[in-house]
């Protein structure tokens, strides 16, 4: 089933705004701070991410102190976010690479053109399109559209993604679909939609502000109607 003919990016922005309002802008952090925060956010919720970040900053007032500490200490500091061995290894590797490169390698990120900034971030081990887009959008105000698991699920159900695009390809598809000036608002509101309504299991479709445009919801309604007809 194809996307609803009346479903456009301005309609999505408007409907989500009517339901959830205009989300407050997130705190703007330096690129390295945002990068580490985003690594901590992987496979966990915002509450545990923020607790891990606070614990990390309490233990290491400056990032370079992490390189002078043990791996076990770092893992303990971020344990609440889960995946401690993986995340601690990524954080240490990134900090070591940055220490070996010219001073200000990431500090100048926001002054680079978009493609060079993306390249500089994704050149770091463990940094993919979603993490790079988060850093550029939230730290630099650069037009980038991060696609997390909630946005990917919603876009597939709305049939914005119709060619079995993986999450890497989804970034370019959604960046073309939405207007750059809407990236931040629609990114945040789509996450809210995915968490509250368009859930992985038992989505609350009748409550969805996009329900009338959702092919997946219509398909489910048709299937249920067919089952009732058989009875």
Phi, psi and omega in degrees: 000135182274168177299151176299138185297336181265002180275111177233165180298319177297326177295316179299313180301314183294315182294319178292322179294320178298324181276313189252351183080182175273117184293143176294142180295142178291162178301134179271118182246162172300153184307317181294320178299315180294324179297312180294319177301318181292323175299318179295333184284347185295126177059036174208175180265170184298323182298312180290326175301312183293323177296319179294320181294317178298317178299320181295314181291328177294321182278327183233089181300331174235145187295328183295340179292338179298324182290342178265001181252173180275159177299322181296321179296318179295316179301319180296324182292329185249013188302328184296337180276353180077167180053041184305313180300317181291312184292321180294321179296317180295316181297314181296317180298317180297315181295325179291318177298316181295324178295330182274349182261178184296150182300138178081019184305317178263336181299330181272004187306316186290349179262356180275161172290161190303313184293321178292323178295318176300314182298318182297320180289313185285353173285347179273136182300132177087001179256116178252188183301321182293314180296316179298318180295322178299314181298314183290320181290310188278324182272321190251348184069022178279142181292101177215149185237098179289137179245107176263186185295327180290313180296319180299317179296313181297316182296325177291319180291327177280353181067024169292323171263111187239355185244032180057036178297139174280181186291332177293310179295328182302329180300312182291324179297313183286331175293328176282328184287315182265156177281138182306324181292347180258355188307308186296310183297313185288327175302309182293319182287328175293324176297316178299317178300315181294326180284318188270325191235303184274062186283160181302317178240145180052056177298146183266065189302319180299339181267357189282131178293345178252009186304321183292342181255358191271113179300324181294321178293316179298320179297318178295319178297318179295320179295318179293324176296322178294321179294320178294325180294326179292332181287000000 
